[in-house]
Amino acid sequence: MRVQTAFIVNTSTKFEPMPDRFLTEDRKTKLRNVLAKRQPDLTLVLNNIHDPHNVSAILRSCDAFGVFGVHLYYTKEKFPSLANSSSGSAKKWIDLTRHREAGTMIQGLRDRGMQIVGTGFSSTARPIMDIDFTKPTAIILGNEHRGMDPDVKIHVPDEIYIPMFGMVQSLNVSVAAATILYEAMRQRLAAGMYDQSPLDEEEFENVYADWCKRGKDY
């Protein structure tokens, strides 16, 4: 997890004042309440998703369901210019990390203790309800047409799918992301994982201070 340093030490060794002095009490409470429910051990990997509107909509769902950060793996598609119209202000509150090498990215996630699953339709793919999303989890969403790229898929043998009972085989990638994240949220909510922040006090205060400055000309 990337946590930006929120306090800057000057030559007199004094900390800069907490930037929340510019905020209303309601805004401070909102920021703390939202941050307290963020899930650093639940993340998405967007694998060369083509349409920036889909990326923006996915980030909106990530914010809604408490995802702390998202990984962007782009090697073929143009890196997305995120649209305010779809993501609203959501992209300001999601930590974004770009990657260009699949093996290094996947190993980094595994080193953090994450189980890694990708969306797909292989014979061994499991329905999302069968996955234990209370475990640290990275979910890979493939390109709208190609699915997971081969250089990613070779590292991710475990696939998941959303059970469907209509004529169409798949959902739009942003709808699929929201559906999967809802199932993850449902499981984590039942397990009490939104009741207390997983961040330690220092991490929490650092991120809170950074959030106070987002969208402001400090």
Wavefront OBJ file of the C-alpha trace (Angstrom):
o trace
v 0.000 0.000 0.000
v 1.295 3.443 -0.884
v 0.847 5.905 1.965
v 1.951 9.423 1.176
v 3.744 11.360 3.857
v 1.322 13.965 5.143
v 3.624 15.930 7.463
v 6.676 17.839 6.250
v 9.499 18.526 8.642
v 11.077 21.970 8.249
v 14.489 23.142 9.391
v 13.201 24.011 12.857
v 11.924 20.401 13.218
v 8.357 21.630 13.703
v 5.520 19.933 11.854
v 3.334 21.864 9.447
v -0.119 22.526 10.910
v -2.696 19.835 10.231
v -4.471 20.885 7.006
v -7.887 20.057 8.454
v -7.901 23.518 10.022
v -9.483 24.641 6.720
v -12.308 22.088 6.928
v -15.686 22.130 8.627
v -16.303 19.678 11.458
v -18.752 17.770 9.254
v -16.084 17.393 6.572
v -13.497 16.171 9.083
v -15.944 13.611 10.421
v -16.829 12.445 6.908
v -13.184 11.958 5.954
v -12.361 10.027 9.123
v -15.438 7.829 8.857
v -14.743 6.945 5.219
v -11.045 6.309 5.835
v -11.841 4.072 8.810
v -13.698 1.707 6.468
v -11.046 1.527 3.756
v -9.770 -1.998 3.036
v -6.037 -1.925 2.143
v -6.003 -5.701 1.595
v -8.724 -5.665 -1.086
v -7.631 -4.387 -4.482
v -8.323 -4.536 -8.199
v -5.865 -4.869 -11.061
v -7.095 -3.277 -14.299
v -5.415 -5.190 -17.137
v -5.335 -3.017 -20.268
v -8.957 -1.950 -19.957
v -9.578 0.096 -23.092
v -12.467 2.454 -22.363
v -11.556 5.225 -19.898
v -15.237 5.566 -19.006
v -15.139 1.976 -17.765
v -12.046 2.750 -15.700
v -13.722 5.803 -14.187
v -16.862 3.833 -13.349
v -14.755 1.098 -11.724
v -13.019 3.665 -9.515
v -16.409 4.971 -8.423
v -17.369 1.458 -7.313
v -14.021 1.062 -5.551
v -14.685 4.194 -3.532
v -18.224 3.047 -2.716
v -17.118 -0.360 -1.412
v -14.065 0.819 0.514
v -11.191 -0.215 -1.758
v -8.054 1.686 -0.770
v -5.952 1.302 -3.919
v -6.110 0.051 -7.499
v -3.331 -1.260 -9.756
v -3.233 -0.223 -13.416
v -1.415 -2.634 -15.741
v -1.113 -0.997 -19.153
v 1.165 -2.344 -21.887
v -1.061 -2.352 -24.994
v -3.891 0.096 -24.498
v -3.490 3.844 -24.118
v -3.191 4.797 -20.464
v -6.653 6.084 -19.497
v -7.451 9.758 -19.155
v -9.949 9.491 -16.330
v -13.253 11.241 -16.909
v -14.768 13.340 -14.149
v -18.249 12.646 -15.518
v -18.143 8.943 -14.595
v -15.862 8.806 -11.603
v -17.113 11.993 -9.972
v -14.632 12.787 -7.256
v -13.914 9.078 -6.649
v -10.508 9.048 -8.331
v -9.201 11.520 -5.751
v -9.771 9.009 -2.977
v -8.276 5.886 -4.576
v -4.535 5.216 -4.491
v -3.443 4.400 -8.070
v -0.300 2.421 -8.896
v 0.853 1.881 -12.483
v 2.684 -1.261 -13.613
v 4.400 -2.320 -16.837
v 5.738 -5.795 -15.949
v 3.234 -8.514 -15.091
v 5.452 -10.912 -13.182
v 6.847 -8.217 -10.908
v 3.352 -6.857 -10.225
v 1.887 -10.268 -9.377
v 4.825 -11.231 -7.182
v 4.561 -7.925 -5.333
v 0.916 -8.647 -4.560
v 1.730 -12.187 -3.435
v 4.508 -10.852 -1.218
v 1.805 -8.855 0.570
v 0.004 -12.122 1.313
v -2.755 -11.676 -1.252
v -4.673 -14.389 -3.000
v -4.965 -13.443 -6.666
v -7.949 -14.254 -8.846
v -8.819 -13.159 -12.352
v -12.111 -12.997 -14.182
v -12.528 -15.687 -16.822
v -14.512 -18.619 -18.165
v -12.097 -21.533 -17.921
v -13.356 -24.967 -16.890
v -11.859 -24.448 -13.420
v -13.326 -20.977 -12.852
v -15.368 -20.676 -9.644
v -18.429 -18.534 -8.933
v -17.654 -15.429 -6.919
v -19.738 -16.687 -3.983
v -17.244 -19.551 -3.532
v -14.294 -17.211 -2.978
v -13.335 -16.161 0.543
v -13.000 -12.417 0.093
v -12.243 -11.903 3.773
v -8.708 -12.993 2.878
v -6.358 -10.372 1.402
v -7.406 -10.415 -2.244
v -6.382 -8.934 -5.586
v -8.957 -9.240 -8.370
v -7.743 -8.930 -11.955
v -10.163 -7.501 -14.496
v -9.145 -8.150 -18.100
v -9.612 -6.138 -21.258
v -13.210 -5.718 -22.485
v -12.587 -7.949 -25.526
v -9.467 -10.037 -24.862
v -9.867 -10.725 -21.163
v -6.651 -11.185 -19.204
v -3.527 -10.800 -21.317
v -1.361 -13.954 -21.626
v 1.553 -12.379 -19.738
v -0.794 -11.826 -16.798
v -2.814 -15.025 -17.081
v 0.275 -17.222 -16.907
v 0.766 -16.029 -13.328
v -2.914 -16.315 -12.311
v -4.292 -19.869 -12.496
v -7.356 -19.111 -10.363
v -10.330 -17.643 -12.219
v -13.726 -16.457 -11.027
v -17.011 -15.716 -12.777
v -20.371 -14.131 -12.018
v -23.234 -16.647 -12.388
v -25.734 -15.448 -14.992
v -29.031 -16.891 -16.181
v -29.849 -14.878 -19.288
v -28.934 -15.022 -22.951
v -25.758 -12.944 -22.646
v -22.536 -14.492 -21.399
v -20.889 -11.559 -19.666
v -21.409 -8.136 -18.125
v -19.739 -4.842 -18.943
v -16.405 -4.788 -17.093
v -17.444 -1.894 -14.844
v -20.688 -3.686 -13.918
v -18.734 -6.881 -13.273
v -16.336 -4.971 -11.011
v -19.219 -3.549 -8.983
v -20.846 -6.980 -8.670
v -17.639 -8.660 -7.482
v -16.860 -5.843 -5.047
v -20.373 -6.028 -3.637
v -19.869 -9.719 -2.873
v -16.510 -8.933 -1.256
v -18.119 -6.150 0.782
v -20.987 -8.438 1.844
v -18.566 -11.049 3.173
v -16.320 -8.519 4.893
v -19.251 -6.684 6.434
v -20.561 -9.951 7.894
v -17.082 -10.626 9.292
v -16.929 -7.202 10.970
v -14.056 -6.009 8.813
v -15.586 -2.551 8.343
v -16.014 -2.014 12.077
v -12.454 -0.898 12.794
v -9.733 0.534 10.569
v -6.955 -1.940 9.675
v -4.510 0.988 9.481
v -2.370 1.657 12.526
v -2.652 5.074 14.150
v 0.319 6.626 12.341
v -0.775 5.342 8.933
v -4.319 6.531 9.558
v -3.268 10.050 10.551
v -0.843 10.336 7.623
v -3.496 9.347 5.099
v -6.094 11.546 6.811
v -3.781 14.570 6.562
v -3.210 13.837 2.887
v -6.947 13.477 2.247
v -7.582 16.847 3.880
v -5.526 18.476 1.131
v -7.071 16.702 -1.831
v -9.016 19.051 -4.028
v -7.596 22.087 -2.240
v -4.887 24.508 -3.364
v -2.493 24.070 -0.437
l 1 2 3 4 5 6 7 8 9 10 11 12 13 14 15 16 17 18 19 20 21 22 23 24 25 26 27 28 29 30 31 32 33 34 35 36 37 38 39 40 41 42 43 44 45 46 47 48 49 50 51 52 53 54 55 56 57 58 59 60 61 62 63 64 65 66 67 68 69 70 71 72 73 74 75 76 77 78 79 80 81 82 83 84 85 86 87 88 89 90 91 92 93 94 95 96 97 98 99 100 101 102 103 104 105 106 107 108 109 110 111 112 113 114 115 116 117 118 119 120 121 122 123 124 125 126 127 128 129 130 131 132 133 134 135 136 137 138 139 140 141 142 143 144 145 146 147 148 149 150 151 152 153 154 155 156 157 158 159 160 161 162 163 164 165 166 167 168 169 170 171 172 173 174 175 176 177 178 179 180 181 182 183 184 185 186 187 188 189 190 191 192 193 194 195 196 197 198 199 200 201 202 203 204 205 206 207 208 209 210 211 212 213 214 215 216 217 218
